[in-house]
Each structure stands twice: as structure tokens, then as C-alpha cells.
Amino acid sequence: DLEQLGFGIVAFACTTCNGMSGALDPEIQQEIIDRDLYSTAVLSGNRNFDGRIHPYAKQAFLASPPLVIAYAIAGTVRFDIEKDVLGVDADGNEVRLKDIWPSDAEIDAVVKASVKPEQFRKVYNPMFNVRVEHGTAVSPLYDWRPQSTYIRRPPYWEGAL
């Protein structure tokens, strides 16, 4: 029954932002069209608008990456993420989100073991230690071009700099 059918469009990073998530299975797309189904998506991102993920995903919901995976496993957004069963394990036991969601202590342990200040210093310190030893001096202010049709100085900044 397609009313309960879950389908996924898999994408990574910027592919979801610019609509390059990939094509739907032609049969699923045709069912969406023929039956005027209201299809949805769940994504982890910072922007949201109709058709962002795919033209036939009428609406998208923003969620954390683990919740995106949980909804993908469930295969539907018509799902109580706190109570309903995500699936069944190899032994036939029902699996809910609380069974697979890591505790704060587990997350803290991974962060403590994996994230080190040296990693940030290695990347960011060189950015702030730039010296120009040749060439002409460059103004730290952006050269606003009044004729630009792309980017213009906001009027509320007039007189501020």
C-alpha cells in the first residue's frame, strides 16, 4: 500500500541544499503524481523550503542527524518517534528510538576521546597568523560598488564606517 510506503532520497552535505538529491524511482514518482500524494522529507540542515530536497517532496522537516536516520529507518513521518517501533532486531525484539539513542555520557566519552584542541589550533591558528610582506596594502573594508546588481551596501550602514 503506497499510503504507508516509505521512500528515501539519499544525499550528502550540499547536495540537499541545492536540490541534487537524486531522482526518485520512476514508479514512486508516478504514484505521487497520479494520486496527488503529499510526500515529505526529513533533513538535517539549516534551511528549509518547499521542494528543497526534491520537487516531489512537498515539505521537509528539520531534525538532528540521528533523528533523520531514525525517520529513514521508520520509513515515514507518520510515526511517534518517542513511542512507536522503528523495527525488529535479529531476535524478533521491537526496537524503539530510546534503544539506539546514545546517552549523554556515551556522547561525552566519544567527544572527549575524539575532539582535541590541537585539531582546532592546527587549522585555525594559521588563519590568524597571516602576514603580507609584499604588495600593496589592502583595506580591511569591502569595496562597495554602487553599480553592483549582486551585492550592495545595506543602507543602515551608511555613516557607520
Long-range contacts (C-beta under 8 A, 24 or more apart in sequence): 2-28, 2-31, 2-35, 2-37, 4-76, 5-75, 6-72, 6-74, 6-75, 6-76, 7-39, 7-75, 8-72, 8-75, 9-41, 9-53, 9-54, 9-57, 11-53, 16-43, 16-45, 16-52, 16-53, 17-45, 17-47, 17-52, 19-51, 19-52, 19-53, 19-54, 19-55, 21-53, 21-54, 22-54, 24-54, 24-56, 29-56, 32-56, 40-77, 42-67, 42-68, 42-71, 42-72, 42-77, 43-68, 44-68, 66-101, 66-102, 70-97, 70-100
